[in-house]
Amino acid sequence: MDREYVHNVIDHAEAYVNEKIHTNGIENFWSLLKRGLKGTYVSVEPFHLFCYLDEQAFRYNNRKTGDGKRFERTLSQTTGKRLTYKELTGKAEPTGASLS
């Protein structure tokens, strides 16, 4: 990723924004994630935290997509995948065909 991604740095002692260099996007993402974990989901087990992070990342990356289109995209990505209750609760090893 080093070759494809240019990592810029902003020194908040000097400025908070320098053209398109800022931390607003990541601060917004973490704010939405924390509000979801404390307000919507309330009781999150550490075992499932990666799922909540994946969901929030999907929502954030598709935030400008209309709700109908986002729902259609979500459904299109579940075709042929199955998540059993045992896999969900960690009582069975994932089969590789579960939702991720």
DSSP file (Angstrom, degrees, kcal/mol; ACC not computed):
  #  RESIDUE AA STRUCTURE BP1 BP2  ACC     N-H-->O    O-->H-N    N-H-->O    O-->H-N    TCO  KAPPA ALPHA  PHI   PSI    X-CA   Y-CA   Z-CA
    1    1 A M     >        0   0    0      0, 0.0     4,-2.4     0, 0.0     3,-0.4   0.000 360.0 360.0 360.0 -22.2    0.0    0.0    0.0
    2    2 A D  T  4  +     0   0    0      1,-0.2     5,-0.1     2,-0.2     0, 0.0   0.872 360.0  49.0 -56.8 -38.7    3.0    2.3    0.5
    3    3 A R  T  4 S+     0   0    0      1,-0.2    -1,-0.2     3,-0.1     3,-0.0   0.814 118.3  38.8 -71.8 -29.8    3.4    2.7   -3.3
    4    4 A E  T  4 S+     0   0    0     -3,-0.4     2,-0.5     1,-0.1    -2,-0.2   0.700 110.4  60.6 -94.4 -21.8   -0.2    3.5   -3.9
    5    5 A Y     <  -     0   0    0     -4,-2.4     2,-0.7     2,-0.0    -1,-0.1  -0.929  65.3-151.9-118.8 124.5   -1.1    5.7   -0.8
    6    6 A V        -     0   0    0     -2,-0.5     2,-0.7    -3,-0.0    -3,-0.1  -0.839  15.5-148.9 -93.8 118.2    0.6    8.9    0.0
    7    7 A H        -     0   0    0     -2,-0.7     2,-0.3    -5,-0.1    -2,-0.0  -0.785  16.3-169.9 -91.6 112.9    0.5    9.5    3.8
    8    8 A N        -     0   0    0     -2,-0.7     2,-0.4    14,-0.1    14,-0.1  -0.711   7.4-147.2-101.2 155.3    0.3   13.2    4.6
    9    9 A V        -     0   0    0     -2,-0.3     2,-0.4    12,-0.1    12,-0.1  -0.949   6.3-161.7-125.3 141.4    0.8   14.6    8.1
   10   10 A I        -     0   0    0     -2,-0.4     2,-0.8     6,-0.0    12,-0.0  -0.991  12.8-145.5-122.0 130.0   -0.8   17.6    9.8
   11   11 A D    >>  -     0   0    0     -2,-0.4     4,-2.4     1,-0.1     3,-1.7  -0.844   5.3-159.9 -94.8 109.9    0.7   19.2   12.9
   12   12 A H  T 34 S+     0   0    0     -2,-0.8    -1,-0.1     1,-0.3     4,-0.1   0.633  88.3  68.6 -68.8 -12.4   -2.2   20.5   15.0
   13   13 A A  T 34 S+     0   0    0      1,-0.1    -1,-0.3     2,-0.1     3,-0.1   0.782 113.9  29.2 -71.6 -25.5    0.2   22.8   16.8
   14   14 A E  T <4 S-     0   0    0     -3,-1.7     2,-0.3     1,-0.4    -2,-0.2   0.836 134.4 -21.9 -99.9 -43.9    0.5   24.7   13.6
   15   15 A A     <  -     0   0    0     -4,-2.4    -1,-0.4     1,-0.1     3,-0.1  -0.983  38.4-139.2-162.8 161.3   -2.9   24.2   11.8
   16   16 A Y  S    S+     0   0    0     -2,-0.3     7,-0.4     1,-0.3     2,-0.4   0.654  92.6  30.9-100.4 -21.3   -5.9   21.9   11.7
   17   17 A V        -     0   0    0      5,-0.1     2,-0.4    -6,-0.1    -1,-0.3  -1.000  52.8-179.7-139.6 136.3   -6.3   21.9    7.9
   18   18 A N  B >  S-A   21   0A   0      3,-2.0     3,-2.1    -2,-0.4     2,-0.5  -0.835  70.4 -65.1-135.3  96.4   -3.8   22.3    5.1
   19   19 A E  T 3  S-     0   0    0     -2,-0.4    -1,-0.0     1,-0.3     0, 0.0  -0.482 121.4 -13.0  56.6-111.1   -5.6   22.1    1.8
   20   20 A K  T 3  S+     0   0    0     -2,-0.5     2,-0.7    -3,-0.1    -1,-0.3   0.254 113.1 104.8-102.1  13.3   -7.0   18.5    1.8
   21   21 A I  B <   +A   18   0A   0     -3,-2.1    -3,-2.0   -12,-0.1     2,-0.3  -0.848  47.4 114.9 -97.4 113.8   -4.9   17.3    4.7
   22   22 A H        -     0   0    0     -2,-0.7     3,-0.1    -5,-0.2    -5,-0.1  -0.957  64.3-124.1-163.2 173.7   -7.0   17.0    7.8
   23   23 A T  S  > S+     0   0    0     -7,-0.4     4,-2.2    -2,-0.3     5,-0.2   0.215  75.5 108.8-111.7  12.3   -8.3   14.4   10.3
   24   24 A N  H  > S+     0   0    0      1,-0.2     4,-2.2     2,-0.2     5,-0.2   0.876  75.4  53.4 -59.7 -40.5  -12.0   15.2   10.0
   25   25 A G  H  > S+     0   0    0      2,-0.2     4,-2.3     1,-0.2    -1,-0.2   0.935 112.5  41.2 -63.6 -47.8  -12.9   12.0    8.1
   26   26 A I  H  > S+     0   0    0      2,-0.2     4,-2.5     1,-0.2     5,-0.2   0.871 114.1  53.1 -70.9 -34.9  -11.4    9.6   10.6
   27   27 A E  H  X S+     0   0    0     -4,-2.2     4,-2.0     2,-0.2    -1,-0.2   0.893 110.2  48.8 -64.4 -38.1  -12.7   11.6   13.6
   28   28 A N  H  X S+     0   0    0     -4,-2.2     4,-2.4    -5,-0.2    -2,-0.2   0.922 110.6  51.0 -64.7 -45.2  -16.2   11.5   12.0
   29   29 A F  H  X S+     0   0    0     -4,-2.3     4,-2.5     1,-0.2    -2,-0.2   0.944 112.2  45.3 -58.7 -49.9  -15.9    7.7   11.5
   30   30 A W  H  X S+     0   0    0     -4,-2.5     4,-2.8     1,-0.2    -1,-0.2   0.867 111.1  54.2 -64.8 -35.8  -14.9    7.0   15.1
   31   31 A S  H  X S+     0   0    0     -4,-2.0     4,-2.3    -5,-0.2    -1,-0.2   0.935 110.9  45.0 -62.0 -46.5  -17.6    9.3   16.4
   32   32 A L  H  X S+     0   0    0     -4,-2.4     4,-2.2     2,-0.2    -2,-0.2   0.896 113.6  50.8 -64.1 -40.5  -20.3    7.4   14.4
   33   33 A L  H  X S+     0   0    0     -4,-2.5     4,-2.6    -5,-0.2     5,-0.2   0.941 111.1  47.2 -62.9 -47.6  -18.8    4.1   15.6
   34   34 A K  H  X S+     0   0    0     -4,-2.8     4,-2.4     1,-0.2     5,-0.3   0.901 111.8  50.6 -63.1 -40.8  -18.8    5.1   19.2
   35   35 A R  H  X>S+     0   0    0     -4,-2.3     4,-2.4    -5,-0.2     5,-0.7   0.896 111.7  48.7 -63.2 -39.0  -22.4    6.4   19.1
   36   36 A G  I  X>S+     0   0    0     -4,-2.2     5,-2.8     3,-0.2     4,-0.8   0.916 113.1  46.3 -65.8 -43.0  -23.5    3.2   17.4
   37   37 A L  I  <5S+     0   0    0     -4,-2.6     5,-0.5     1,-0.2    -2,-0.2   0.871 121.3  37.0 -68.8 -36.8  -21.7    1.0   20.0
   38   38 A K  I  <5S+     0   0    0     -4,-2.4    -2,-0.2    -5,-0.2    -1,-0.2   0.797 131.8  24.6 -85.3 -29.3  -23.0    3.0   23.0
   39   39 A G  I  <5S+     0   0    0     -4,-2.4    -3,-0.2    -5,-0.3    -2,-0.1   0.879 128.8  27.1-105.1 -49.6  -26.5    3.8   21.7
   40   40 A T  I  <<S+     0   0    0     -4,-0.8    -3,-0.2    -5,-0.7     3,-0.1   0.935 132.8  25.6 -84.4 -49.1  -27.7    1.3   19.1
   41   41 A Y  S   <S+     0   0    0     -5,-2.8     2,-2.9     1,-0.2    -4,-0.2   0.753  75.2 173.6 -92.4 -25.9  -25.9   -1.9   19.9
   42   42 A V        +     0   0    0     -6,-0.5     2,-0.8    -5,-0.5    -1,-0.2  -0.222  66.0  49.7  57.2 -64.4  -25.3   -1.2   23.7
   43   43 A S        +     0   0    0     -2,-2.9     2,-0.5    -3,-0.1    -1,-0.1  -0.849  69.6 172.0-112.5  98.8  -23.9   -4.7   24.6
   44   44 A V        -     0   0    0     -2,-0.8     5,-0.1    -7,-0.1    -2,-0.0  -0.921  24.0-142.4-111.5 123.0  -21.1   -5.7   22.2
   45   45 A E    >>  -     0   0    0     -2,-0.5     3,-1.7     1,-0.1     4,-0.6  -0.629  19.2-127.1 -79.1 139.2  -19.0   -8.8   22.9
   46   46 A P  G >4 S+     0   0    0      0, 0.0     3,-0.9     0, 0.0     4,-0.4   0.814 108.5  66.4 -54.6 -30.6  -15.4   -8.4   22.0
   47   47 A F  G 34 S+     0   0    0      1,-0.2     3,-0.2     2,-0.1     4,-0.1   0.815 109.1  36.7 -60.1 -31.1  -15.7  -11.6   19.9
   48   48 A H  G X> S+     0   0    0     -3,-1.7     4,-1.4     1,-0.1     3,-1.2   0.388  84.8 104.0-103.2   1.7  -18.1   -9.8   17.5
   49   49 A L  H <X S+     0   0    0     -3,-0.9     4,-2.4    -4,-0.6     5,-0.2   0.857  75.7  59.1 -56.3 -38.4  -16.4   -6.4   17.5
   50   50 A F  H 3> S+     0   0    0     -4,-0.4     4,-2.3     1,-0.2    -1,-0.3   0.838 103.1  53.8 -61.3 -31.4  -14.9   -6.9   14.0
   51   51 A C  H <> S+     0   0    0     -3,-1.2     4,-2.5     2,-0.2    -1,-0.2   0.912 108.6  47.6 -68.5 -42.1  -18.4   -7.4   12.6
   52   52 A Y  H  X S+     0   0    0     -4,-1.4     4,-2.5     2,-0.2    -2,-0.2   0.886 112.2  50.4 -65.7 -38.0  -19.6   -4.1   14.0
   53   53 A L  H  X S+     0   0    0     -4,-2.4     4,-2.5     2,-0.2    -2,-0.2   0.915 110.6  49.5 -64.2 -43.0  -16.4   -2.4   12.6
   54   54 A D  H  X S+     0   0    0     -4,-2.3     4,-2.3     2,-0.2    -2,-0.2   0.918 111.6  48.8 -61.3 -43.7  -17.1   -4.0    9.2
   55   55 A E  H  X S+     0   0    0     -4,-2.5     4,-2.7     1,-0.2    -2,-0.2   0.931 112.7  46.9 -62.7 -45.4  -20.7   -2.8    9.3
   56   56 A Q  H  X S+     0   0    0     -4,-2.5     4,-2.8     1,-0.2    -1,-0.2   0.885 111.1  51.7 -66.3 -37.3  -19.8    0.7   10.3
   57   57 A A  H  X S+     0   0    0     -4,-2.5     4,-2.8     2,-0.2    -1,-0.2   0.910 110.9  48.6 -63.4 -41.6  -17.0    0.9    7.6
   58   58 A F  H  X S+     0   0    0     -4,-2.3     4,-1.4     2,-0.2    -2,-0.2   0.939 113.2  47.0 -62.3 -46.9  -19.6   -0.3    5.0
   59   59 A R  H  < S+     0   0    0     -4,-2.7    -2,-0.2     1,-0.2    -1,-0.2   0.914 114.9  46.4 -61.2 -43.1  -22.1    2.4    6.1
   60   60 A Y  H >< S+     0   0    0     -4,-2.8     3,-1.3     1,-0.2    -2,-0.2   0.921 112.4  48.9 -67.3 -43.5  -19.4    5.1    6.2
   61   61 A N  H 3< S+     0   0    0     -4,-2.8    -1,-0.2     1,-0.3    -2,-0.2   0.721 120.3  38.2 -69.6 -20.0  -18.0    4.2    2.8
   62   62 A N  T >< S+     0   0    0     -4,-1.4     3,-1.5    -5,-0.2    -1,-0.3   0.046  79.0 119.3-115.4  23.9  -21.5    4.1    1.3
   63   63 A R  T <  S+     0   0    0     -3,-1.3    -1,-0.1     1,-0.3    -2,-0.1   0.741  75.3  51.1 -65.8 -23.5  -22.9    7.1    3.2
   64   64 A K  T 3  S+     0   0    0     -4,-0.2     2,-0.3    -3,-0.2    -1,-0.3   0.491  90.9  95.8 -92.4  -2.8  -23.7    9.1    0.0
   65   65 A T  S <  S-     0   0    0     -3,-1.5    -3,-0.1     1,-0.1     5,-0.0  -0.673  87.0-104.8 -84.4 140.2  -25.5    6.2   -1.5
   66   66 A G     >  -     0   0    0     -2,-0.3     4,-2.6     1,-0.1     5,-0.2  -0.254  28.7-112.4 -62.1 152.9  -29.3    6.2   -1.1
   67   67 A D  H  > S+     0   0    0      1,-0.2     4,-2.4     2,-0.2     5,-0.2   0.873 116.2  52.1 -56.1 -41.1  -30.8    3.8    1.4
   68   68 A G  H  > S+     0   0    0      1,-0.2     4,-2.3     2,-0.2    -1,-0.2   0.924 112.4  44.4 -63.0 -45.1  -32.5    1.8   -1.3
   69   69 A K  H  > S+     0   0    0      2,-0.2     4,-2.5     1,-0.2    -2,-0.2   0.881 112.6  52.0 -67.5 -38.3  -29.3    1.3   -3.3
   70   70 A R  H  X S+     0   0    0     -4,-2.6     4,-2.4     2,-0.2    -2,-0.2   0.904 110.5  48.8 -64.8 -40.4  -27.3    0.5   -0.2
   71   71 A F  H  X S+     0   0    0     -4,-2.4     4,-2.5    -5,-0.2    -2,-0.2   0.919 111.0  49.8 -64.5 -43.7  -29.8   -2.1    0.8
   72   72 A E  H  X S+     0   0    0     -4,-2.3     4,-2.3     1,-0.2    -2,-0.2   0.915 111.4  49.0 -60.9 -43.0  -29.7   -3.6   -2.7
   73   73 A R  H  X S+     0   0    0     -4,-2.5     4,-1.2     2,-0.2    -2,-0.2   0.910 110.4  51.1 -63.4 -42.0  -25.9   -3.7   -2.6
   74   74 A T  H >< S+     0   0    0     -4,-2.4     3,-0.6     1,-0.2     4,-0.3   0.938 111.9  46.4 -60.8 -47.4  -25.9   -5.4    0.8
   75   75 A L  H >< S+     0   0    0     -4,-2.5     3,-1.5     1,-0.2     4,-0.5   0.883 107.3  57.3 -63.7 -38.2  -28.3   -8.1   -0.4
   76   76 A S  H 3< S+     0   0    0     -4,-2.3     3,-0.5     1,-0.3    -1,-0.2   0.784 103.9  54.3 -64.6 -25.4  -26.3   -8.7   -3.6
   77   77 A Q  T << S+     0   0    0     -4,-1.2    -1,-0.3    -3,-0.6    -2,-0.2   0.482 101.3  59.6 -87.0  -2.8  -23.3   -9.5   -1.4
   78   78 A T  S X  S+     0   0    0     -3,-1.5     3,-2.1    -4,-0.3    -1,-0.2   0.512  71.4 124.0-101.3  -5.9  -25.1  -12.1    0.6
   79   79 A T  T 3  S+     0   0    0     -4,-0.5     3,-0.1    -3,-0.5    -3,-0.0  -0.335  83.8   6.4 -59.6 127.2  -26.0  -14.5   -2.2
   80   80 A G  T 3  S+     0   0    0      1,-0.3     2,-0.4    -2,-0.1    -1,-0.3   0.548 104.8 114.9  79.8   7.7  -24.7  -18.0   -1.6
   81   81 A K    <   -     0   0    0     -3,-2.1     2,-0.4     2,-0.0    -1,-0.3  -0.863  42.7-170.7-112.9 147.3  -23.4  -17.2    1.9
   82   82 A R        -     0   0    0     15,-2.7     2,-0.5    -2,-0.4    15,-0.1  -0.999  11.2-166.0-139.4 136.1  -24.7  -18.7    5.1
   83   83 A L        -     0   0    0     -2,-0.4     2,-0.1    15,-0.2    15,-0.0  -0.967  17.1-154.9-122.3 113.4  -24.1  -17.9    8.7
   84   84 A T     >  -     0   0    0     -2,-0.5     4,-2.4     1,-0.1     5,-0.1  -0.423  26.6-115.2 -84.4 162.4  -25.3  -20.6   11.2
   85   85 A Y  H  > S+     0   0    0      1,-0.2     4,-2.3     2,-0.2     6,-0.2   0.882 116.9  54.5 -62.9 -38.8  -26.2  -19.9   14.8
   86   86 A K  H  4>S+     0   0    0      1,-0.2     5,-2.3     2,-0.2     6,-1.1   0.895 110.6  45.3 -64.1 -39.5  -23.3  -22.0   16.0
   87   87 A E  H >45S+     0   0    0      4,-0.2     3,-0.7     3,-0.2    -2,-0.2   0.903 111.9  53.0 -67.6 -40.7  -20.8  -20.0   13.9
   88   88 A L  H 3<5S+     0   0    0     -4,-2.4    -2,-0.2     1,-0.2    -1,-0.2   0.880 113.6  42.0 -61.7 -39.6  -22.4  -16.7   15.1
   89   89 A T  T 3<5S-     0   0    0     -4,-2.3    -1,-0.2    -5,-0.1    -2,-0.2   0.454 114.6-114.1 -90.1  -0.7  -22.1  -17.7   18.7
   90   90 A G  T < 5S+     0   0    0     -3,-0.7    -3,-0.2    -4,-0.5    -4,-0.1   0.655  83.5 119.6  80.9  14.9  -18.5  -19.1   18.3
   91   91 A K  S   <S+     0   0    0     -5,-2.3     2,-0.3    -6,-0.2    -4,-0.2   0.448  74.9  37.5 -92.1  -0.8  -19.5  -22.7   19.0
   92   92 A A  S    S-     0   0    0     -6,-1.1    -2,-0.2    -7,-0.1     3,-0.1  -0.988  90.7-103.4-144.9 151.1  -18.4  -23.9   15.6
   93   93 A E        -     0   0    0     -2,-0.3    -6,-0.1     1,-0.1    -2,-0.0  -0.518  48.6 -99.2 -71.7 140.4  -15.6  -23.1   13.3
   94   94 A P        -     0   0    0      0, 0.0    -1,-0.1     0, 0.0   -11,-0.1  -0.335  24.5-145.2 -59.5 142.4  -16.5  -20.9   10.3
   95   95 A T        -     0   0    0     -3,-0.1    -2,-0.0     1,-0.0   -12,-0.0   0.545  38.0-111.5 -87.4  -7.7  -17.0  -23.0    7.2
   96   96 A G  S    S+     0   0    0      3,-0.1     4,-0.0     0, 0.0    -1,-0.0   0.242 107.9  81.3  93.4 -14.0  -15.7  -20.3    4.9
   97   97 A A        +     0   0    0    -15,-0.1   -15,-2.7     2,-0.1     3,-0.1   0.274  69.1 107.9-104.0   8.4  -19.2  -19.8    3.4
   98   98 A S  S    S-     0   0    0    -17,-0.2   -15,-0.2     1,-0.1     2,-0.1  -0.346  82.3 -83.3 -84.1 167.0  -20.3  -17.5    6.2
   99   99 A L              0   0    0      1,-0.1    -1,-0.1    -2,-0.1    -3,-0.1  -0.403 360.0 360.0 -65.4 142.5  -20.9  -13.8    6.0
  100  100 A S              0   0    0     -2,-0.1    -1,-0.1    -3,-0.1    -2,-0.0   0.353 360.0 360.0-135.8 360.0  -17.8  -11.7    6.5
